Amino acid sequence: MSNLLSKSVLTLLIASSLPVQAENVRVDKESMSGLEEIHVTAHRTDANLNQVPASIGVITKETIEALQPSSMSQLLRYESGVEVDRSGSRFGDASISIRGIGGNRVMMLHDGVRMPDGFGSAGSDQARGSFNARNLERVEILKGPASALYGSDALGGVVLLQSLDPQGLVKADGSAFVELNAGYDSGDERRRTGLTAAGKIGVGYGLLQLEQQSYQEREINSSFKVNPKDGDRQSLFAKYVFDSSDNQHWELIGEYWGDKADNNLLTNLGPVGGPPGSAVVASTAEDESSRWRLGVHHVIEDVAGLDQLHWQLDYQESQFEQNELETTASPMTRILKVEHETFDQEQWSFNLQGQKHWGNHALMMGLDTIKKELQRPVDVTFIDQLSLTRTKSANGVNYPGKTFPDTEISQYGAYLQDNWQLSSSLRVILGVRYDHFRSEPKLDDAYLNFNLSGTHPESRSDSHWSPHAGLVFALGDQTSVYANYTTGFRAPPVDDQFISRAILIPVPGVPHEVIPNNDLESETSKGYELGLRWQGEWAKFNFAYYDNRYEDFIDSQTIGYRDQAPVFVGARSIRQIQYQNVDSVRIKGWEVGAALVADAWMPKGWQGQLNMTAHHIDGENRETGQGLNSVGPNKVVIGLDAHRADGRWGIGWHVSAVDAADDAESLTFRGQPLTAYEPPSYVVHDINLFWNPVAPLRFNLSVFNLTDKKYWGSHMKGANADGDLDAQVAAGRSLVLGVNYQF
């Protein structure tokens, strides 16, 4: 660990008077006289965390209420070993990275349903954050390869989002729960209003949540002018649960999430190639995204020789839509470009899981099936505003087109796991999973318009076995050690295999085209983790060391340049890109977490808890010997939550110390080396306060980046150090206010 992190740990541990909250494990404010046991479901069955041979982060409903998050980065800001990439002011959060592995290599599940695939847009990876955090009961983050339980795409880990339980919201006397909430975030002038209602309906319990948000561009901590934005977001969540008999439980779920934003793309304005004096004089965009799902979930106890049988059937649709208007003018021309692009995903999924206790064995077996259809059409019209003529061709590209062909994807997986209690102190977990996948592209004229290389996409199918093994050994009542061997894999993504797209903007360094590759192989991983956990009544400690190795990583590679006269020549020549299996990667590191009930050090009538997490990580491309841009910096978070014993009000303080980035991948342009940026170290302070003046009314106030520290996030590692870094600086001080009133 660097000097910064070492000093931060020592200073903050000694300065126990600093208030904090961290570790994402938050105890009930009404029972903080000790540390409660944490139960998790990330291993596909309910278990005490101390009996699971893996690192699992937990974010509870109480923490979500305190953070008031409106994005993934806000929700996961204190989670050890987890980073959220940014994609600039237009699209915001891009993707989650767990222990240096991100994008679609991390699986996201909402009530057991796979969230839509992320996709590249404007250099980012969208669609992973289409959910409302205030609908969630808890979040679990399973860190490291997990394909033996979850199949393809769980190469880096799994994020499980669990929705609220309506029965848990209903009051003790059986009366309905109704809550109005409102909030404000100064970072992007976000205003929200919402309603949550839950109650007894017929033989079961129902829940309805509605929320409306409006927002603008998120300001950053520099003089750079961010593109203006006006956005609106709506979400609806409905859930009905009931027991049809003593041994049968049903859940019916419906959800809608939608977002629409108008952008004035001032950063696109300026000179471009073409006739002398050509420049972009106007550029606007309307971005609209939506996701909705319906699901039926059923649990049966004591059936067909099983202790429990669970099945669920879910349908989900998502769409991301971009509408852009851009005007390019010269002394003799004025061309309006009208572009419309969508990315549509339709998904059916069916999951079946059984559990059976047999002697000292707890068996779990299951089947997962997914059918998906993907489409990404693009249509562009060029309008000469002087002659009023129109064309759908430019620079050798004809429209409409498709970034990749319409594709059907089928995935089937079957798994078996045995949780074997060998003795009172030794537990062994053995498991294996078989997966089969097939992708079938459908060629049409629109795709061929974009496929300038003439490569013919082919159907692809393959299968993979993923074993895992772990053990937990108890060293007495309070201490345990564990070891875990895990494997992972990811089937070649459609948008990497079949993508064929040219972005021919006549600005030096921008023009490029992507060429399909039928020969992509699945990515695979193997890794192990060793851990120690200790938990007493007033304190706990955990340590984990991991070492993961990934083979056949799929990455974009520059395979050449080509000229297309008269515009795309010289510095504007077209860079040719293809996704290839190129890398063998190793990522290793360690994590430490600790919590201490601090009641004894609190003033009379106060209770508190001190927490700390630290994460150290190293990554290497074993083919080149270089570091990895996806591997974030080392980080320490220390905090203290303190509140009145009567629950009327409280305060928390988080201090996040982040090390300087290092080992950025080398950066070149047309063979010429550039300086890769490595963000410097920084320390950020956040405070949280809550106040319950009367029983039904609650105020939450958070101030993030209290000292207005100027810093750059981990996603900037490897960027051009000679570029405009101020355009990518993180947000400065922001204030988030929330008000909740329960009837």
N, C-alpha and C positions, 0 to 999 in steps of 0.2 A: 504494500500500500504506500502511496506517495506521502511526502511530508505533510501536505495539506490535509489528507484524510486522517493521518495519524494524530496530528494536532487537534483536528476537529473532534475525534473520538475522545481523546483525553480531556480536552477542555469542556466538552458538553457533558461528559459523564461526571466530572467533578462539579460542574455548575448545575447541580440538581435543582436549583431554584428556577431554572428555565422551564416554563411550561411547554408541554409537548403532547402529541397524540399518537403515534405512528403504528407501525407493524401490521396495520390493517386487521388487527384482532382487537376488537373493542368490547369491553365487558359491559353488562347491563348497569346503568347508573344507579339502579335501586339495590344492587348487591355487590358493591365494589369492596367488600371486606375480604374478598379472596378472588383467585383467578379461576374462571369457569373452564370446564373441559370444552374443547372445540370438536364438533362433528363435521365431517365433510362427505361429499358424494362424488368427488372427482374421479374416484376409482369405480364408478358406476354402481356403488352400493353404499349405504350409510355406514360410516365407521368413525371411531374415535381417531382424531388426527395422529395421536401417539402410536397407533397401531398400523399406520400406513407408511410403507418404505419409499416415500417420495416427498418432495417439497411442494406444498400447496399453500398458496396465499388465499386469505379470506377477507372479503370486504363485506361488512354487515350492513343491515338497514340503518342502524344508528350512525355509522360512518357516512353513508350516502346522504342522510339528512343533514349532517354537519357540513359536508363538502358542497352540497347543492350543485352537483356537476351538470353541465350542459354539453359536455364532450367527453370522449374517451380519455384525453390527456388529463382532464380535471378529475375524472373518476379514478384513474390509476396513478395519480401523481406521486404517491408515497409507497407504491408497491416495489419491493426489492427485486432487482433483476429484470424489471419490465420497463420498456421505453415505448413512447408513442411518437411515430414520425409525423412531421408536418409537411404540407405540400404548398405552403404559401398562403396568402390571404384569401385567394378565391375559393379553395376547396377545404381549407382547414386541416383537421386531423386526417392522416392517411392510413396508417396501419399500426398494429401492435407488434412489438418485437419482444420475445422472451429469451433471455440469455443469448442475445446476439442473432437470433433467428426470427424473421418477421414475415410480413405479407401473408399470402395464402399458405405459407408453411405453418401458420398458427391457426388451429381450428377454433371457431367461435360457435357456441351452441346456445340458443335461447329456448329454455324449457325443452331441451333435447333436440331442437330443430337446428340444422345448420344454417347459419346466417349466410347471406349472399356472398359469392366470391368477390374479392376485391379486384379491381381492374385498373390498368394504367390510363390516366387521363391527365394531360398537361404535366407529365412527368411525375404523377403521383399514383396512389393505389387507393381507390375510393370504395365506398359501399360497406365498410365494416362497422360504421358507427350509426346505423339506422335504427336506433332504439332510444327509448326514454328511460334514463336511469332511475327516475322516481317511480317506475313500475316494478322495481326490483326488490326482492326480499334479501338477496345476497348475491355476491359474485365470488366464484372460486377460480383460481388460476393454477392449473397443473403445469409445472415447469419441467421442461425436458421432453425428449421423444416419447410419444404415447400411442403409437400406431397399434400396439398389441391390444389396446382397448377401444380405440376410436378409428382406426383405419387410416386411409390416405388423407393427407393434409395435416395430420397431427405430428409433423416432423419436429417442430420446435416446442410444442406444448398445446394446451387447450384452455380456453376461457369459457366458463360456464355461467350463463346468466339465468337466474332463477326468479320467476315472477312472484308477486305477492300472493299470499294465501287469504282469500276472503274470510274464511272462518277465523283466522288469527286476528283479523281486524275488528270483528264484531265484539261489542263490549261484554263484560263478564255477566251482566244481567240479561244478555240476549238481545238488547236493543241495537238498532242500526248504528253504523259508524259513518259519519259524514264530515268531510274536511274540505275547506276552501283554502287554497294557497296562492301566494303571489310572490314574485321575486324580481330582482334587478341585478344586473352584472354590468359594472362600468366599463369592463374591458371591451365590449362590443355593443354597449348601450342596449343590452338584451333585457326585455321585459316579458314576464310570463305570468299567466294566470291558469289555475287548474282546479279541478274538482275530483275528489275521491269519495266513492260511496260504496259501502258494503253492508249486507244484511241477510237475514233469513228469508229465503224465497222458496216457498213450497217445501219440498223434502230436502233442500240443500241450501247452499250459501252462494250469493252472487257478489260480484265486484265490477264496478264501472269506474274508469278513470278517463278524464278528458283534460287536455292541456293545449294551450295556444301560446306561441312565442313570436316576438318580433325582434329583429336584431339588425345591426349594421356591421361594417367592417371592423375587425379586431385591431385596435391600435397596437403599435409596437414601440419599443423604447428607443426611438431614434428620430431624426428629423426627416426620414424618408416618408414620402407621401404614399400611403397605402391606397390601392384602388377602392373608390367608393362602392358601397354595397347596401342594398335594402333587401332584407329577407324575412320570411314568415315560415313558421313550423307548426304543424298540428300533429297530435297523437291521440289515439283512442285505444283503450285496452279493456277487454271484457272477459270475465272468467266466471264459470259456474261449476261448483263442485257438489257432489252428492253421493250418498251410499245407497245403492240399489238393494243391498242386503247386508248382513253382518260381515260378509267377507269380500264385498265388491265395492270399489271406489272409482268414481268417474270424474273426469275433468274435461270441460268444454272451453276452448280458448279461441278468442278472436282478437286480432290486433291490426291497427293501421298506423303508419308513420309516414308523414310527408313533409317535404321541405322545398321551398322555392325562393330563389335569390336573383335579383337583378344587379349586374355588375357593370361599372364603367371602367373599362380596361385602359386606363391612362398610360400604363407602362408599355402598352403595345405601340403607342404613337411614336413616330419618328421616321427617319430616312430608311428606305429599303431599296433593293435592287430593282432594275427595270428601266423605263425611259428616264432620261436625265431629269433630276428634280423630283423623282417619285418619293412619296412619303405616305405613311398611314396617318390619316387626319381624324379618324373616328373609329372607335372599337367598343362594342357593348356585347354583353352576353346575358342570357337568361338560363339559369341552371335549375332543373327541377328533378327531384328524386322522390321515390315512394317505395314502400314495402307493405304488404299485407299478408296475413296468414290466418288459416283456420286449422284447428287441431282437435282431435278426440283422443283422450288418454284414459286407459283402463287398467286397474290393478285388481287382481283376484288372489285371495289368500287360500291356501290349502286346496289346490286343484291339480289333477293329473299327476299326483305323486310329488308335486313341487310345493315348497313352502309359500312361494309367491310367484305369480306370473304377471308381467307388465307388458302391455303393448300400446303403441300409439301410432296414429295415422295423421299426417300433416300435409297441408298444401300451402305453398308460398309463392308469391310473385313479387318481383322487384323490377324497378325501371329507373334508369338514370338518363336524363335528357338534357342536351346542350343545344341552345339556339344562339348563334353568333352572327352579328352584323359588323362588317369591317369595310371601311371606305379607304381606298388608296387613290391618291391624286397626284398628277403631275401637271405641268403647264398645258399639256395637250390632251390629257385623259382624266377620267374620274370613274373608277370601277367600284361598285358595291358588291361585296362577297356575302352571300346569304348561306349559312351553313347550319345543318340540322343533323345531330348525331344522337343515337340512343344505344343503351346497353340493357337488354331485356333478359331476365332470368326467370324461368318457370320451373318449379321443383315439387315433386311428390316424394315423400319419404315414409317408410314404414319400419318400425323398430319393435323387436320382440325380445324380451329378456326373462329368464327364469332363474330362481334361486332355490337351493336345496341344501339343508344341513344334514350331514351324514357322518355320525360319529364325531371325530375331531376335524372333519372337513366341512367347509362352507363353499359349496360349488356355485358358480355363476356361469351361465351360458346364454348366448344371444345371437340374434340375426339383425343386421342393418341393411336396408336397401334404399337406394336413391335413384330417381330418374330426373334428369335435368335437360332443359332445352335452353340454349344460349343463342342470342342474336345481337349483332352490333352493326347496324346499317348506318351509312353516312350519305347525305345528299348535299350538294353544293351547287348554287346557281350564281353565275357572275353576270351582273347587270351593268352595262355601259350607260351611265346616267346622262351622257351627252347625246349619244345616238339612239338610246333606248333599246338597244339590242341585248339579247340574252344568249348565254352559252353555258353548257354543262361540261366544258372541257377546259383544262388549263395545264400548261407545263407537261403535256403528254399524258395526263390522267383524266379519265372520263368518269362522270358521275351519273346516276347514283352508284355507290360502291359499298363494300362490306369489309370491315377490318379483318374479320375472319369469317369463314362460311358458317351458315346456320348449322349448329352441331347438337346432336343428341348424345348424352352421356349416361351410361348405366354403371352403377357401382353396387356390388354385393359383398357383404362381409359376414363371417361367422366366427365367433370367439368362444373360448372356454377358459375359465380361471378357477383355480383351487386355492382357497385360503385355509392352510393346514396348521392347526395348533398342535405342534409336535410335543410340547410340554407346557408347563405353566409359565415358562419364561421365553420359549422360542416359538415364533410363528414364521411359516414359510409360505410365500405366495408364488405360484407358478401359473403361467398363462401363455396362450398362443392364439393367434388370429390369422385367418385366411381371407384375402381380399382378391376380388376379380373386378376389373374395370374395362370398359369399352367406350371409345369415342367414335362417332360416325358423322363426318362432315358431309354437307349437302352443297354441291357446287351449283352456282347459278351465274348469270351474266354479271350481276352486281359485284360478286366476289372477283370474277375474272377481270373486271375493270381495274381493280386494285392490284392484281397479281401480275405485276410487270415482269417478274422473273420467269413466269411460266411454270413454276413449280406446282405439281399436281398433288394436293393433299390426299393422304390415304387414311382409311379407317385404321384404328389402332386398338389392340386389346392386349392385356397382360394380367398376370396374377402375382401375388406376393404373400409370403409367410412372415409373420412378425411375432417372435417369441419375447417373453420377458420373465424375469425371476427376481424375487426379493425376499429379504428376511428381516425380521425385527426381533431383537433379543433384549429382554428386560433385565436390567441390572438393579433389581430391587423394585420398590413401589413407585419411585419417582424418576428413575433414569432408564433410558433405553437407547440402544444403538441400532442402526439399520444399514442395509446395503441393498442396492437396486441395480439390476442390469436391464436396460431398455433398448428397444429398437424402434425405428421409424421409417416411413417411406412416403413418397408423394408421387402420384401418377403425373406424367407430363401434362401440364395445363394446356387447354385448347388455345388460349391466346398466345402461348409461347410456341406451340407446334405450328399453328396454321396462320398466324398473323402475317398480313401482307399489306403494308400501309406506307405511303410516302407523305411526309410532311415537308412540302416545298415552299417554305417561307424564305424569301431572298434576303436573309440577314446572315452575315458570316457566322459559321458554327452551328446554324440551326438546320439547314436542309439535310434530311436523312430519309432512308427507306428501310423497311424491315422485310426480310426474306424468309419464307416458311422453311421448316426443317422437319422432315418426316422421320428422322433417325434419332430423335430424342429418347433417352432412356429414363426410367424412374430414378428419382433421387432416393438415397437410402441413408440411414444413420444407425450408429451403435454407440452406446454410452453407458457409463456407470455413475452411481452416486453413493457416497458414504455419509452417514449423518449421525448426530448425537442430539438427543432431546432430554431435558431435565425440567420437571415441573413440581414445584412445591405449592404450598397454600398461598404464599405471598409473592412468589417470584417464579420465573421460568426462563429457560435459555435453550437455544437450538443452534446447531452448526451443521452445515452441509458443504461437502466438496463434490464437484461434478467434473466429468471429462467426457465430452461428446465429440464423435468423429462422423463427418458427413462426406458421402461420396457421390460423384456424378451430379454435383450441383449444377443447376441450370442457370446460366447467366447470359446477358447480352454481350456479344463480341463484335467489335468492328472488324469486318472482313475485307474492306477495301473502300475506294472512292471512285466515283464516276462523274464525268463532266456531261452537262446537257446544255449546249449553247442555245441562246446567247447569254442567259442569265446565270446559270448554275455552273460556273467555271471558277478556277482559282480558289480563293478563300471561301467562295460560295458553292463549291462542288459538293455533290451529294454523298454523304457518308452512308455506306451500306452496312447494315446490322443484321445479325442472325443470333437466335437463342441456341446455345450449345451446351452439352455436358462438358464442363471444362475444369471444375475445381474439386479438389479434395481439401476439406476444411476441418480444422480442429479448434474447438472452443472449450476452455476449461476455466474454472473459477471456484469461488467459495462465497457462502452467505452466512451471516451471523444475525441472530435476532435475540432480543431479551426484553423482558417486561418485569416491572416491580410495582407492587401496590404500595403507594407512597402515603397512605393515610397517617402513618406515625409522624411524618414530617409536615403535615398540613396544619394550618391554624384550626382552632376548635370549631367544629361544625362543618369542616370541609373534608372531602375525600379526593383522592387523586391516583393516577397511574403514570409511571415513567416507562417509556418504551424506546428501543433503539434497534435499527437494522443497519447492516453494512454489507456491501456487495463488491467483490473484486473479480474482474473478468479479463481474460486474455484470449485473443483469437488469431489464427494464422491460416493463410492460404498455403497449403502444403505443396502446391505446384510451383508457386512463385516465391515463397518465403516471406511474403508481405503480410501486413496486418489486414483487418477487415473493417470496412466502413460501417458495417451493420453492428459491430461490437461497440457498445456504448462505454462511457467512462465509469470509473469506480465511483461509488456513491455511499454516503452515510446519511441517515435520517434519524434525528433524535427529537423526542417530544414529550410533553407532559400535558395530560388532561387533569384539570382540577374543577370541582364543582361543589356547590353547597349540598349537604346531606339531604336537605328537603327538596332538592331538584329544582329550586327556583331559578338559579343561574349558574353559569360556569364559564371557564376560559380554557383555551388550549393554545399551545405554541409549538410549531414545527420549525426545525432548523434543518435544511438540506444542504449538505456540503458535497459538491461535485468536483471530481478531479479533472485535471486537464486531459483532453483527448491526446492519444498518441498512435503511432503505427498506422496512419492513414494510407490507403492504397495510392500508388503513384498515379499521376494524372498527366495525360498528354493530349495534344490536339495536332492531328496530321503529323504525328511522329515527333513533335516538339514538346519537351517537358514543361509542365506547369507546376506551380506550387500548390500542393493540396493543403487546405485549411484544416487546422486542428484546434477546435475551440478551447480557450483557456479555462482554468478552474474558476469556480464561483461559489458563493454561499448565499442562500435565499432564506428569508424568515417569513413565516405565515402565522397569522393569529386567527382564532375562531372564538366567538362568543355566542352564548345563547341566554335567553331570558324568558322565563315563564311568569309574567306578572299576575295572571290568573290561570286557573286550571285549563281552560280550553284554548288559550292563546299562547303562541310561542313565536319568538323572534330569533333568527339566526343571522349573525353578521360575521363575515370573513374578510380579512385583508390579506391578499396574496402579494408576495414580493414587497414586503413592508418597507424596505429601505430603497425601493426603486432601483435595484441592481440591474445593470446592463450586462446581458450575457447571451450566449448562443446555445441553442439546444443541440442534442447529440446528432440530429439529422443533418447538421451542417458539416460533420466530419467528412473530409474528402472533397468538399466543394472547392471551386477556384478561389484561392486566397487573394488573387488580384481582382476579383469581381467586386460588386457592390455589396459588401457584407452587411451594411446598415439596412439593406432591404430585407434581410432574413433574421434580424435580431429578435429575441423573444420579447414578450409583452412586459411592460413595466408594472408599476403598482396598480392593482385593481381591487375594487370593493364589490362584494357580493352580499346582497341582503335578501333574506327570505322571511315570510310571514305565513304562519299556519293557524287556522282557527277551526276547532272541532266542535260540532254540534252534539 
